[in-house]
Amino acid sequence: MQRFPDIAPSRSSVMRRRADIIEVRFGEGAMQRLARFGGAPAHREWQLVFANLDRNAINRIDRFLDTHAGVTPFLWVPPQGRTGRYMCGGWQVAPVNAGLATLRATFTEVPQT
């Protein structure tokens, strides 16, 4: 499994916990919620910002994410965290000026199987 490039995201990046559940609705308003993936309560989802980096760093991240195409997990170390398996299904690049750009991406933790 490949490791995400050693490029730190901006401090404006945010982590949120997302419960991974299946919700089943029955007649008359009844509902049942079940944890997916063997009872894992929640996974982490990072809204990452790689702000004002030189184009070489942004291109390196862009190529890495493109290679994994949102379906192949990779190893990544979140800020103040430990290495985990993540996937990225979408990202965007915004030019800042001729030499700098900002990349925004969502990394979603992949449950261990």
N, CA, C and O atoms as CSV, one atom per row, in Angstrom:
chain,resi,resn,atom,element,x,y,z
A,1,MET,N,N,0.857,-1.171,0.000
A,1,MET,CA,C,0.000,0.000,0.000
A,1,MET,C,C,0.904,1.233,0.000
A,1,MET,O,O,1.873,1.307,0.755
A,2,GLN,N,N,0.575,2.186,-0.847
A,2,GLN,CA,C,1.388,3.391,-0.953
A,2,GLN,C,C,1.083,4.374,0.169
A,2,GLN,O,O,-0.014,4.387,0.726
A,3,ARG,N,N,2.073,5.192,0.485
A,3,ARG,CA,C,1.944,6.222,1.515
A,3,ARG,C,C,1.759,7.575,0.835
A,3,ARG,O,O,2.451,7.896,-0.132
A,4,PHE,N,N,0.813,8.367,1.355
A,4,PHE,CA,C,0.576,9.709,0.849
A,4,PHE,C,C,1.854,10.530,0.999
A,4,PHE,O,O,2.575,10.360,1.982
A,5,PRO,N,N,2.151,11.416,0.047
A,5,PRO,CA,C,3.371,12.230,0.142
A,5,PRO,C,C,3.452,12.989,1.469
A,5,PRO,O,O,2.433,13.381,2.039
A,6,ASP,N,N,4.648,13.182,1.932
A,6,ASP,CA,C,4.885,13.854,3.208
A,6,ASP,C,C,4.738,15.370,3.046
A,6,ASP,O,O,5.711,16.122,3.110
A,7,ILE,N,N,3.492,15.789,2.834
A,7,ILE,CA,C,3.158,17.200,2.679
A,7,ILE,C,C,2.038,17.490,3.682
A,7,ILE,O,O,0.960,16.900,3.610
A,8,ALA,N,N,2.301,18.388,4.600
A,8,ALA,CA,C,1.342,18.660,5.673
A,8,ALA,C,C,0.214,19.569,5.204
A,8,ALA,O,O,0.453,20.534,4.478
A,9,PRO,N,N,-1.008,19.266,5.614
A,9,PRO,CA,C,-2.131,20.157,5.295
A,9,PRO,C,C,-2.091,21.407,6.171
A,9,PRO,O,O,-1.384,21.451,7.177
A,10,SER,N,N,-2.845,22.404,5.783
A,10,SER,CA,C,-2.943,23.652,6.547
A,10,SER,C,C,-3.666,23.418,7.869
A,10,SER,O,O,-4.381,22.430,8.039
A,11,ARG,N,N,-3.468,24.330,8.782
A,11,ARG,CA,C,-4.126,24.225,10.088
A,11,ARG,C,C,-5.630,24.424,9.993
A,11,ARG,O,O,-6.355,24.120,10.940
A,12,SER,N,N,-6.102,24.926,8.873
A,12,SER,CA,C,-7.541,25.122,8.695
A,12,SER,C,C,-8.263,23.821,8.348
A,12,SER,O,O,-9.484,23.811,8.196
A,13,SER,N,N,-7.518,22.730,8.223
A,13,SER,CA,C,-8.131,21.425,7.948
A,13,SER,C,C,-8.957,20.988,9.153
A,13,SER,O,O,-8.643,21.329,10.294
A,14,VAL,N,N,-10.020,20.227,8.883
A,14,VAL,CA,C,-10.959,19.842,9.930
A,14,VAL,C,C,-11.245,18.345,9.856
A,14,VAL,O,O,-11.423,17.783,8.775
A,15,MET,N,N,-11.287,17.708,11.034
A,15,MET,CA,C,-11.670,16.300,11.109
A,15,MET,C,C,-13.070,16.211,11.710
A,15,MET,O,O,-13.402,16.909,12.668
A,16,ARG,N,N,-13.868,15.347,11.129
A,16,ARG,CA,C,-15.168,15.080,11.734
A,16,ARG,C,C,-15.363,13.575,11.805
A,16,ARG,O,O,-14.813,12.824,10.999
A,17,ARG,N,N,-16.139,13.153,12.765
A,17,ARG,CA,C,-16.491,11.743,12.911
A,17,ARG,C,C,-17.796,11.522,12.176
A,17,ARG,O,O,-18.708,12.347,12.234
A,18,ARG,N,N,-17.871,10.419,11.498
A,18,ARG,CA,C,-19.079,10.115,10.748
A,18,ARG,C,C,-19.512,8.687,11.097
A,18,ARG,O,O,-18.786,7.724,10.852
A,19,ALA,N,N,-20.696,8.576,11.667
A,19,ALA,CA,C,-21.223,7.259,11.993
A,19,ALA,C,C,-21.509,6.505,10.700
A,19,ALA,O,O,-22.104,7.053,9.772
A,20,ASP,N,N,-21.096,5.285,10.645
A,20,ASP,CA,C,-21.307,4.466,9.448
A,20,ASP,C,C,-22.457,3.504,9.746
A,20,ASP,O,O,-22.259,2.412,10.279
A,21,ILE,N,N,-23.648,3.938,9.389
A,21,ILE,CA,C,-24.839,3.180,9.752
A,21,ILE,C,C,-25.697,2.879,8.526
A,21,ILE,O,O,-25.583,3.509,7.474
A,22,ILE,N,N,-26.544,1.901,8.714
A,22,ILE,CA,C,-27.593,1.584,7.741
A,22,ILE,C,C,-28.909,1.905,8.449
A,22,ILE,O,O,-29.141,1.467,9.576
A,23,GLU,N,N,-29.753,2.663,7.786
A,23,GLU,CA,C,-31.027,3.036,8.371
A,23,GLU,C,C,-32.143,2.362,7.579
A,23,GLU,O,O,-32.228,2.509,6.359
A,24,VAL,N,N,-32.995,1.625,8.280
A,24,VAL,CA,C,-34.116,0.936,7.646
A,24,VAL,C,C,-35.403,1.516,8.220
A,24,VAL,O,O,-35.595,1.552,9.435
A,25,ARG,N,N,-36.283,1.970,7.325
A,25,ARG,CA,C,-37.567,2.535,7.760
A,25,ARG,C,C,-38.682,1.528,7.479
A,25,ARG,O,O,-38.744,0.913,6.414
A,26,PHE,N,N,-39.546,1.383,8.458
A,26,PHE,CA,C,-40.689,0.486,8.344
A,26,PHE,C,C,-41.967,1.314,8.297
A,26,PHE,O,O,-41.922,2.537,8.430
A,27,GLY,N,N,-43.061,0.678,8.114
A,27,GLY,CA,C,-44.344,1.377,8.088
A,27,GLY,C,C,-44.628,2.068,9.408
A,27,GLY,O,O,-44.071,1.707,10.445
A,28,GLU,N,N,-45.493,3.058,9.359
A,28,GLU,CA,C,-45.957,3.809,10.523
A,28,GLU,C,C,-44.820,4.513,11.269
A,28,GLU,O,O,-44.908,4.715,12.480
A,29,GLY,N,N,-43.766,4.883,10.563
A,29,GLY,CA,C,-42.702,5.680,11.162
A,29,GLY,C,C,-41.644,4.930,11.944
A,29,GLY,O,O,-40.701,5.539,12.450
A,30,ALA,N,N,-41.781,3.620,12.051
A,30,ALA,CA,C,-40.766,2.854,12.781
A,30,ALA,C,C,-39.456,2.858,11.995
A,30,ALA,O,O,-39.449,2.903,10.765
A,31,MET,N,N,-38.356,2.809,12.734
A,31,MET,CA,C,-37.047,2.854,12.093
A,31,MET,C,C,-36.054,2.036,12.916
A,31,MET,O,O,-36.138,1.980,14.143
A,32,GLN,N,N,-35.119,1.407,12.219
A,32,GLN,CA,C,-34.032,0.703,12.890
A,32,GLN,C,C,-32.720,1.156,12.278
A,32,GLN,O,O,-32.602,1.273,11.058
A,33,ARG,N,N,-31.740,1.411,13.127
A,33,ARG,CA,C,-30.412,1.833,12.667
A,33,ARG,C,C,-29.403,0.781,13.112
A,33,ARG,O,O,-29.394,0.356,14.267
A,34,LEU,N,N,-28.558,0.372,12.178
A,34,LEU,CA,C,-27.551,-0.642,12.451
A,34,LEU,C,C,-26.174,-0.119,12.056
A,34,LEU,O,O,-26.020,0.587,11.060
A,35,ALA,N,N,-25.177,-0.482,12.861
A,35,ALA,CA,C,-23.803,-0.117,12.511
A,35,ALA,C,C,-23.324,-1.017,11.387
A,35,ALA,O,O,-23.545,-2.228,11.395
A,36,ARG,N,N,-22.664,-0.398,10.424
A,36,ARG,CA,C,-22.096,-1.120,9.295
A,36,ARG,C,C,-20.700,-1.600,9.660
A,36,ARG,O,O,-20.156,-1.181,10.682
A,37,PHE,N,N,-20.117,-2.457,8.860
A,37,PHE,CA,C,-18.729,-2.915,9.011
A,37,PHE,C,C,-18.467,-3.528,10.373
A,37,PHE,O,O,-17.524,-3.139,11.061
A,38,GLY,N,N,-19.275,-4.461,10.755
A,38,GLY,CA,C,-19.008,-5.214,11.967
A,38,GLY,C,C,-19.087,-4.404,13.246
A,38,GLY,O,O,-18.414,-4.728,14.225
A,39,GLY,N,N,-19.878,-3.381,13.257
A,39,GLY,CA,C,-20.103,-2.636,14.484
A,39,GLY,C,C,-19.142,-1.485,14.717
A,39,GLY,O,O,-19.157,-0.896,15.797
A,40,ALA,N,N,-18.302,-1.140,13.740
A,40,ALA,CA,C,-17.422,0.021,13.911
A,40,ALA,C,C,-18.294,1.254,14.122
A,40,ALA,O,O,-19.110,1.572,13.257
A,41,PRO,N,N,-18.148,1.958,15.241
A,41,PRO,CA,C,-19.069,3.045,15.569
A,41,PRO,C,C,-18.986,4.253,14.652
A,41,PRO,O,O,-20.016,4.841,14.322
A,42,ALA,N,N,-17.795,4.635,14.235
A,42,ALA,CA,C,-17.649,5.834,13.404
A,42,ALA,C,C,-16.278,5.828,12.747
A,42,ALA,O,O,-15.342,5.194,13.234
A,43,HIS,N,N,-16.178,6.529,11.660
A,43,HIS,CA,C,-14.868,6.678,11.032
A,43,HIS,C,C,-14.560,8.165,10.909
A,43,HIS,O,O,-15.437,9.018,11.048
A,44,ARG,N,N,-13.318,8.442,10.651
A,44,ARG,CA,C,-12.874,9.829,10.539
A,44,ARG,C,C,-12.961,10.276,9.086
A,44,ARG,O,O,-12.703,9.513,8.155
A,45,GLU,N,N,-13.326,11.516,8.932
A,45,GLU,CA,C,-13.357,12.123,7.613
A,45,GLU,C,C,-12.682,13.488,7.745
A,45,GLU,O,O,-13.114,14.329,8.533
A,46,TRP,N,N,-11.626,13.697,6.971
A,46,TRP,CA,C,-10.848,14.922,7.035
A,46,TRP,C,C,-11.165,15.818,5.843
A,46,TRP,O,O,-11.082,15.387,4.693
A,47,GLN,N,N,-11.525,17.057,6.125
A,47,GLN,CA,C,-11.667,18.086,5.098
A,47,GLN,C,C,-10.320,18.810,5.078
A,47,GLN,O,O,-10.058,19.670,5.919
A,48,LEU,N,N,-9.476,18.459,4.119
A,48,LEU,CA,C,-8.106,18.948,4.099
A,48,LEU,C,C,-7.921,20.127,3.152
A,48,LEU,O,O,-8.556,20.209,2.100
A,49,VAL,N,N,-7.042,21.030,3.550
A,49,VAL,CA,C,-6.660,22.167,2.729
A,49,VAL,C,C,-5.137,22.193,2.676
A,49,VAL,O,O,-4.468,22.252,3.708
A,50,PHE,N,N,-4.606,22.147,1.472
A,50,PHE,CA,C,-3.175,22.309,1.250
A,50,PHE,C,C,-3.039,23.681,0.586
A,50,PHE,O,O,-3.076,23.799,-0.639
A,51,ALA,N,N,-2.881,24.713,1.415
A,51,ALA,CA,C,-3.013,26.091,0.943
A,51,ALA,C,C,-1.692,26.723,0.539
A,51,ALA,O,O,-0.668,26.559,1.202
A,52,ASN,N,N,-1.747,27.453,-0.570
A,52,ASN,CA,C,-0.638,28.284,-1.031
A,52,ASN,C,C,0.684,27.531,-1.150
A,52,ASN,O,O,1.733,28.026,-0.736
A,53,LEU,N,N,0.620,26.343,-1.715
A,53,LEU,CA,C,1.834,25.545,-1.933
A,53,LEU,C,C,2.338,25.768,-3.349
A,53,LEU,O,O,1.582,26.155,-4.240
A,54,ASP,N,N,3.631,25.516,-3.540
A,54,ASP,CA,C,4.164,25.667,-4.897
A,54,ASP,C,C,3.547,24.615,-5.807
A,54,ASP,O,O,3.117,23.556,-5.350
A,55,ARG,N,N,3.511,24.916,-7.085
A,55,ARG,CA,C,2.832,24.046,-8.063
A,55,ARG,C,C,3.402,22.633,-8.071
A,55,ARG,O,O,2.661,21.682,-8.319
A,56,ASN,N,N,4.702,22.466,-7.806
A,56,ASN,CA,C,5.278,21.118,-7.779
A,56,ASN,C,C,4.654,20.264,-6.686
A,56,ASN,O,O,4.335,19.099,-6.922
A,57,ALA,N,N,4.475,20.827,-5.487
A,57,ALA,CA,C,3.859,20.085,-4.382
A,57,ALA,C,C,2.397,19.763,-4.703
A,57,ALA,O,O,1.943,18.643,-4.471
A,58,ILE,N,N,1.668,20.734,-5.233
A,58,ILE,CA,C,0.260,20.518,-5.588
A,58,ILE,C,C,0.152,19.442,-6.675
A,58,ILE,O,O,-0.706,18.563,-6.594
A,59,ASN,N,N,1.007,19.509,-7.678
A,59,ASN,CA,C,0.988,18.500,-8.745
A,59,ASN,C,C,1.310,17.117,-8.207
A,59,ASN,O,O,0.739,16.125,-8.661
A,60,ARG,N,N,2.214,17.041,-7.247
A,60,ARG,CA,C,2.562,15.746,-6.635
A,60,ARG,C,C,1.348,15.139,-5.926
A,60,ARG,O,O,1.073,13.947,-6.067
A,61,ILE,N,N,0.625,15.965,-5.166
A,61,ILE,CA,C,-0.588,15.487,-4.482
A,61,ILE,C,C,-1.642,15.092,-5.514
A,61,ILE,O,O,-2.251,14.028,-5.404
A,62,ASP,N,N,-1.857,15.936,-6.505
A,62,ASP,CA,C,-2.857,15.679,-7.546
A,62,ASP,C,C,-2.580,14.356,-8.266
A,62,ASP,O,O,-3.496,13.560,-8.467
A,63,ARG,N,N,-1.335,14.120,-8.651
A,63,ARG,CA,C,-0.982,12.859,-9.334
A,63,ARG,C,C,-1.206,11.656,-8.431
A,63,ARG,O,O,-1.707,10.624,-8.879
A,64,PHE,N,N,-0.833,11.785,-7.152
A,64,PHE,CA,C,-1.024,10.684,-6.201
A,64,PHE,C,C,-2.505,10.334,-6.086
A,64,PHE,O,O,-2.874,9.164,-6.184
A,65,LEU,N,N,-3.347,11.332,-5.880
A,65,LEU,CA,C,-4.782,11.085,-5.739
A,65,LEU,C,C,-5.377,10.541,-7.033
A,65,LEU,O,O,-6.232,9.656,-7.000
A,66,ASP,N,N,-4.931,11.062,-8.161
A,66,ASP,CA,C,-5.413,10.580,-9.450
A,66,ASP,C,C,-5.055,9.116,-9.662
A,66,ASP,O,O,-5.863,8.353,-10.191
A,67,THR,N,N,-3.870,8.719,-9.262
A,67,THR,CA,C,-3.433,7.325,-9.387
A,67,THR,C,C,-4.319,6.387,-8.570
A,67,THR,O,O,-4.589,5.262,-8.990
A,68,HIS,N,N,-4.767,6.848,-7.413
A,68,HIS,CA,C,-5.599,6.008,-6.540
A,68,HIS,C,C,-7.082,6.079,-6.906
A,68,HIS,O,O,-7.871,5.241,-6.470
A,69,ALA,N,N,-7.454,7.063,-7.694
A,69,ALA,CA,C,-8.775,7.169,-8.343
A,69,ALA,C,C,-9.978,6.983,-7.418
A,69,ALA,O,O,-11.046,6.580,-7.877
A,70,GLY,N,N,-9.824,7.266,-6.144
A,70,GLY,CA,C,-10.960,7.169,-5.226
A,70,GLY,C,C,-11.363,5.758,-4.854
A,70,GLY,O,O,-12.349,5.575,-4.140
A,71,VAL,N,N,-10.628,4.748,-5.316
A,71,VAL,CA,C,-11.003,3.367,-5.009
A,71,VAL,C,C,-9.898,2.572,-4.328
A,71,VAL,O,O,-10.162,1.533,-3.723
A,72,THR,N,N,-8.670,3.052,-4.423
A,72,THR,CA,C,-7.553,2.333,-3.817
A,72,THR,C,C,-7.124,3.053,-2.538
A,72,THR,O,O,-6.764,4.229,-2.587
A,73,PRO,N,N,-7.158,2.363,-1.396
A,73,PRO,CA,C,-6.752,3.010,-0.155
A,73,PRO,C,C,-5.242,3.290,-0.138
A,73,PRO,O,O,-4.462,2.644,-0.838
A,74,PHE,N,N,-4.867,4.256,0.668
A,74,PHE,CA,C,-3.464,4.604,0.850
A,74,PHE,C,C,-3.237,4.900,2.333
A,74,PHE,O,O,-4.186,5.114,3.086
A,75,LEU,N,N,-1.992,4.908,2.730
A,75,LEU,CA,C,-1.630,5.208,4.109
A,75,LEU,C,C,-1.423,6.707,4.254
A,75,LEU,O,O,-0.821,7.348,3.392
A,76,TRP,N,N,-1.922,7.255,5.345
A,76,TRP,CA,C,-1.769,8.678,5.617
A,76,TRP,C,C,-1.735,8.879,7.121
A,76,TRP,O,O,-2.430,8.188,7.866
A,77,VAL,N,N,-0.921,9.831,7.563
A,77,VAL,CA,C,-0.837,10.183,8.981
A,77,VAL,C,C,-1.543,11.513,9.184
A,77,VAL,O,O,-1.036,12.545,8.746
A,78,PRO,N,N,-2.705,11.517,9.838
A,78,PRO,CA,C,-3.414,12.769,10.084
A,78,PRO,C,C,-2.664,13.626,11.111
A,78,PRO,O,O,-1.826,13.112,11.852
A,79,PRO,N,N,-2.959,14.911,11.157
A,79,PRO,CA,C,-2.305,15.763,12.155
A,79,PRO,C,C,-2.490,15.198,13.565
A,79,PRO,O,O,-3.605,14.869,13.970
A,80,GLN,N,N,-1.419,15.094,14.284
A,80,GLN,CA,C,-1.426,14.587,15.661
A,80,GLN,C,C,-2.117,13.236,15.772
A,80,GLN,O,O,-2.807,12.967,16.755
A,81,GLY,N,N,-1.935,12.385,14.767
A,81,GLY,CA,C,-2.584,11.082,14.776
A,81,GLY,C,C,-1.624,9.966,14.449
A,81,GLY,O,O,-0.405,10.141,14.446
A,82,ARG,N,N,-2.201,8.818,14.173
A,82,ARG,CA,C,-1.382,7.678,13.793
A,82,ARG,C,C,-1.784,7.224,12.402
A,82,ARG,O,O,-2.888,7.507,11.937
A,83,THR,N,N,-0.889,6.526,11.755
A,83,THR,CA,C,-1.099,6.099,10.379
A,83,THR,C,C,-2.382,5.283,10.258
A,83,THR,O,O,-2.653,4.398,11.070
A,84,GLY,N,N,-3.164,5.601,9.227
A,84,GLY,CA,C,-4.381,4.860,8.952
A,84,GLY,C,C,-4.552,4.685,7.460
A,84,GLY,O,O,-3.783,5.212,6.656
A,85,ARG,N,N,-5.579,3.933,7.110
A,85,ARG,CA,C,-5.915,3.710,5.694
A,85,ARG,C,C,-7.022,4.678,5.312
A,85,ARG,O,O,-8.045,4.774,5.990
A,86,TYR,N,N,-6.798,5.403,4.201
A,86,TYR,CA,C,-7.741,6.419,3.753
A,86,TYR,C,C,-7.963,6.303,2.249
A,86,TYR,O,O,-7.166,5.710,1.522
A,87,MET,N,N,-9.076,6.892,1.808
A,87,MET,CA,C,-9.358,7.043,0.378
A,87,MET,C,C,-9.812,8.474,0.157
A,87,MET,O,O,-10.296,9.144,1.069
A,88,CYS,N,N,-9.643,8.927,-1.083
A,88,CYS,CA,C,-10.073,10.275,-1.442
A,88,CYS,C,C,-10.873,10.178,-2.733
A,88,CYS,O,O,-10.341,9.803,-3.777
A,89,GLY,N,N,-12.158,10.519,-2.652
A,89,GLY,CA,C,-13.030,10.417,-3.811
A,89,GLY,C,C,-13.176,11.695,-4.605
A,89,GLY,O,O,-13.792,11.695,-5.670
A,90,GLY,N,N,-12.620,12.782,-4.107
A,90,GLY,CA,C,-12.730,14.032,-4.846
A,90,GLY,C,C,-11.844,15.107,-4.252
A,90,GLY,O,O,-11.622,15.147,-3.042
A,91,TRP,N,N,-11.341,15.974,-5.109
A,91,TRP,CA,C,-10.491,17.083,-4.692
A,91,TRP,C,C,-10.563,18.171,-5.742
A,91,TRP,O,O,-11.006,17.942,-6.868
A,92,GLN,N,N,-10.123,19.352,-5.361
A,92,GLN,CA,C,-10.120,20.466,-6.301
A,92,GLN,C,C,-8.846,21.280,-6.120
A,92,GLN,O,O,-8.304,21.389,-5.020
A,93,VAL,N,N,-8.389,21.841,-7.214
A,93,VAL,CA,C,-7.183,22.664,-7.221
A,93,VAL,C,C,-7.566,24.060,-7.685
A,93,VAL,O,O,-8.246,24.227,-8.698
A,94,ALA,N,N,-7.118,25.065,-6.927
A,94,ALA,CA,C,-7.369,26.456,-7.291
A,94,ALA,C,C,-6.041,27.195,-7.379
A,94,ALA,O,O,-5.302,27.261,-6.397
A,95,PRO,N,N,-5.730,27.757,-8.560
A,95,PRO,CA,C,-4.502,28.548,-8.674
A,95,PRO,C,C,-4.584,29.797,-7.801
A,95,PRO,O,O,-5.631,30.438,-7.714
A,96,VAL,N,N,-3.471,30.131,-7.159
A,96,VAL,CA,C,-3.389,31.345,-6.358
A,96,VAL,C,C,-2.700,32.439,-7.178
A,96,VAL,O,O,-3.182,33.568,-7.273
A,97,ASN,N,N,-1.573,32.073,-7.757
A,97,ASN,CA,C,-0.857,32.950,-8.685
A,97,ASN,C,C,-0.005,32.050,-9.583
A,97,ASN,O,O,-0.213,30.837,-9.606
A,98,ALA,N,N,0.921,32.605,-10.301
A,98,ALA,CA,C,1.694,31.812,-11.277
A,98,ALA,C,C,2.454,30.653,-10.641
A,98,ALA,O,O,2.647,29.622,-11.284
A,99,GLY,N,N,2.884,30.799,-9.404
A,99,GLY,CA,C,3.692,29.750,-8.799
A,99,GLY,C,C,3.037,28.982,-7.667
A,99,GLY,O,O,3.587,27.982,-7.207
A,100,LEU,N,N,1.869,29.427,-7.204
A,100,LEU,CA,C,1.225,28.804,-6.045
A,100,LEU,C,C,-0.192,28.354,-6.378
A,100,LEU,O,O,-0.849,28.892,-7.269
A,101,ALA,N,N,-0.646,27.336,-5.619
A,101,ALA,CA,C,-2.019,26.860,-5.764
A,101,ALA,C,C,-2.484,26.291,-4.427
A,101,ALA,O,O,-1.678,26.055,-3.527
A,102,THR,N,N,-3.778,26.077,-4.310
A,102,THR,CA,C,-4.376,25.457,-3.125
A,102,THR,C,C,-5.163,24.242,-3.570
A,102,THR,O,O,-5.896,24.292,-4.557
A,103,LEU,N,N,-5.007,23.148,-2.836
A,103,LEU,CA,C,-5.741,21.913,-3.125
A,103,LEU,C,C,-6.612,21.599,-1.918
A,103,LEU,O,O,-6.140,21.637,-0.781
A,104,ARG,N,N,-7.873,21.292,-2.160
A,104,ARG,CA,C,-8.813,20.884,-1.112
A,104,ARG,C,C,-9.252,19.454,-1.419
A,104,ARG,O,O,-9.551,19.114,-2.564
A,105,ALA,N,N,-9.285,18.627,-0.376
A,105,ALA,CA,C,-9.638,17.219,-0.567
A,105,ALA,C,C,-10.311,16.679,0.685
A,105,ALA,O,O,-10.123,17.200,1.784
A,106,THR,N,N,-11.099,15.627,0.499
A,106,THR,CA,C,-11.710,14.927,1.630
A,106,THR,C,C,-11.102,13.533,1.684
A,106,THR,O,O,-11.202,12.760,0.731
A,107,PHE,N,N,-10.463,13.219,2.825
A,107,PHE,CA,C,-9.899,11.898,3.061
A,107,PHE,C,C,-10.850,11.170,4.001
A,107,PHE,O,O,-11.181,11.676,5.073
A,108,THR,N,N,-11.284,9.989,3.601
A,108,THR,CA,C,-12.196,9.195,4.412
A,108,THR,C,C,-11.482,7.940,4.895
A,108,THR,O,O,-10.896,7.199,4.105
A,109,GLU,N,N,-11.540,7.716,6.196
A,109,GLU,CA,C,-10.903,6.556,6.793
A,109,GLU,C,C,-11.568,5.277,6.278
A,109,GLU,O,O,-12.791,5.207,6.148
A,110,VAL,N,N,-10.754,4.282,5.992
A,110,VAL,CA,C,-11.245,2.995,5.487
A,110,VAL,C,C,-11.185,2.002,6.648
A,110,VAL,O,O,-10.121,1.824,7.241
A,111,PRO,N,N,-12.295,1.356,6.985
A,111,PRO,CA,C,-12.275,0.380,8.080
A,111,PRO,C,C,-11.318,-0.767,7.767
A,111,PRO,O,O,-11.188,-1.190,6.618
A,112,GLN,N,N,-10.656,-1.260,8.804
A,112,GLN,CA,C,-9.783,-2.428,8.657
A,112,GLN,C,C,-10.664,-3.652,8.410
A,112,GLN,O,O,-11.690,-3.848,9.062
A,113,THR,N,N,-10.235,-4.460,7.455
A,113,THR,CA,C,-11.004,-5.679,7.149
A,113,THR,C,C,-10.243,-6.906,7.547
A,113,THR,O,O,-10.731,-8.021,7.366
